[in-house]
Amino acid sequence: MRLDGIDLARFAAFAGMVLVNVRIAAQVTPGADIYSSLTSLLEGRRQGAPRLQHLPPGAAPTA
């Protein structure tokens, strides 16, 4: 007996890995189209997001 939910999750993980690795292997430059946004989302990157500033413990952020 197979569980359909596990098969669906496995397919989603496989498809995401293929998309990300094809983009890396083909050395595609990120653009403003929907496919670049989708692969950036799968890679965990957001275009235009500010970078976080790492501070030592107890330090106050500056404006």
N, C-alpha and C positions, 0 to 999 in steps of 0.2 A: 504494500500500500504506500503510495507516494503522497506527500503533502504539497498541494498546489502553491501554497504561500511560500514555502521554502524554495521551490523551483523558480518562482517569480523573483524572489529576492536574489537568488543566485544569478539569474539572467541580468537583472539590473546592475549588479556588481560587475559582472563580466563586460557588459556593454559600456559602462563607465570607464573601466580600465582600458578597453580598446580605444575609446574616443580620446582619452588623455594621452595614451602612448603613441597613437598615430600622430597626434598634434606635435608631440615632442620629437618623434623620429623624422617627420616631414619638415621640421623647423618652420612651422607656420607662425607668422607674426600675428599678434592679436589685433583684431579690428573692432568695428562698432556693429557688426551684424549679429544676428540671433545665434548663430552657431559658435562664434567666438565667445559670446556671453555664456552660452550653455557649457562649453568646455572649461571656461574660467570658473564657473560655479562648481563644476565637478572637481576641479583642481583645488578648490578652496580659496580661490582668489577673487577679489572684487575689484573691478576697474574703478578708479577714482576714489577709492576709500582712503581716508587718511591713515598714516602709519601710527601705531601706538608708540608712545615714548616710554622707554623703560627707565624707571627711577629706582634709586636705592631705597631700602626701607626707611620710612620716616621723613623722606624728602617731599617737599610740596611742589606741585607742578607750577610752571610759570606760564604766563599768558602769551 
